[in-house]
Amino acid sequence: MQPEEVVARVKDKAQDLFKNGLNCAETVLEAVLSQVETGLPVETMCVMTGFGAGVGYFGETCGALVGAMAALGAVYGRRGVPPSLKAGREQMLGNPGLYRLFNRLPNEFQKRYGSTQCRVLTGPWSGNWLCQDHLQFCLNLVSNMAGLAAEMAVPQDLARWGSQPFGENVGGME
């Protein structure tokens, strides 16, 4: 199957899952796990339940972003302890490096939506939570983030995604 087909299937699956009652974080991870081989069981979705609605219904980091990050972790994440601190730092901060790959998600999310905070994104519906407009906004958001995670996961290509410059980051890295 071509990468574009996988991305389309992931986006469709995300819409179906969200419409059937999964939260944003569960939806994105489950949609990606359903179409991308990670070696993880689909039951892994259960670890995402508390991350919906901005982490525990708190309104902080959007659950769709957290779910996409978890999906990429399932594909690219470390499977063991590095042999040394230096090796671990190189694995994360090197070029290519895992943080370069993971850093793209929140930066792309913020570029697309203006914020990574659920309470900011859903602010227009704070007095009418789960109204049709709110649900449609989040449906599109989870579909798009699941698609972005799938695009970065298929084919698995750390050299491509992990070699790009950092976006905004806490370490001042370029």
Sequence and secondary structure as in RCSB ss.txt:
>XXXX:A:sequence
MQPEEVVARVKDKAQDLFKNGLNCAETVLEAVLSQVETGLPVETMCVMTGFGAGVGYFGETCGALVGAMAALGAV
YGRRGVPPSLKAGREQMLGNPGLYRLFNRLPNEFQKRYGSTQCRVLTGPWSGNWLCQDHLQFCLNLVSNMAGLAA
EMAVPQDLARWGSQPFGENVGGME
>XXXX:A:secstr
  HHHHHHHHHHHHHHHHHTT  HHHHHHHHHHHHS  S  GGGGGGGGGGTTTTTTSSSB HHHHHHHHHHHHH
HS  S  SSHHHHHHHHHSSS HHHHHHHHHHHHHHHHS SBHHHHTGGGTTSTT HHHHHHHHHHHHHHHHHHH
HHHTTT HHHHTTS   S TT   
